[in-house]
């Protein structure tokens, strides 16, 4: 079974119909939520083409503001350029027909399928408030905003049908479509508790949402990634995440420009999860006076099983932060 991604290739025609359950929360409450957050939901448009100008494709999807300049979406909605292709990223706020502005992808985690975006400092951005996804019970009502197919900003309702989808994703009845990818999913309290991810071509009533807690390592890096640089200081951000049953060693070398020398450095952990996740060491590199070697270990907390069936995910493993390096 293949999970499809909910970005839209413009001009693609795929027929599907969905039934939408009636929400029990008062209708005016949902309307108030939409009015409150619509200026923070963004339409993303990505143009990809070969470097010789051929094979031009345009994709659309959804994202949402999480800080004064940062936004979040799914990684598959913002493909990277390659040696053979070039990519242009543009966005507009609350409507696909509003003025477009460029944005950049500053960090991504392809395993989580999440990406952190940076917007130009041209206006005051309004971040959407996050909630915690861990306490959300099965059968909870969900509300999603996004830009499905060629629609302008649209809403939909559904339920959390199972917490045990692939990789710990939620299985839902939200009627997601191509273009909803990356959209904010709200609980009845009006907080973001998930990110729209995808579904299955052969099972249209089964869709998937990334729990909001999985976005913590990326969210923790927004301020560090966008912070103005202080004289002689450089911030090197890092992030590593693994599945509930995985573990990984992290070994990264951060280097100042050639000719510089590391005078001091300080690693800072901004977000971590997993009982055994830890910083191992940070040290200058022998023979490379401009470099710092950073080592860490990241491990998930595993799962609980009933026979071969997973009945609980104990927690992914992740580590994110930065190494501040002072050099001259």
Secondary structure as UniProt FT lines:
FT   STRAND          3..5
FT   STRAND          8..9
FT   TURN            10..11
FT   HELIX           27..37
FT   HELIX           38..40
FT   STRAND          41..50
FT   TURN            51..52
FT   STRAND          57..65
FT   STRAND          70..73
FT   HELIX           75..77
FT   STRAND          85..93
FT   TURN            96..97
FT   STRAND          101..109
FT   TURN            110..113
FT   STRAND          114..119
FT   TURN            134..135
FT   TURN            138..139
FT   STRAND          141..146
FT   TURN            149..150
FT   STRAND          154..162
FT   HELIX           166..168
FT   STRAND          170..172
FT   TURN            178..179
FT   TURN            181..182
FT   STRAND          184..186
FT   TURN            188..189
FT   STRAND          192..200
FT   TURN            201..202
FT   STRAND          203..211
FT   HELIX           212..215
FT   HELIX           216..219
FT   TURN            220..221
FT   HELIX           222..226
FT   TURN            231..232
FT   STRAND          233..242
FT   TURN            244..245
FT   STRAND          247..255
FT   TURN            258..259
FT   STRAND          262..273
FT   TURN            275..276
FT   STRAND          278..285
FT   TURN            286..287
FT   STRAND          288..299
FT   STRAND          303..306
FT   TURN            307..308
FT   STRAND          309..313
FT   STRAND          317..327
//
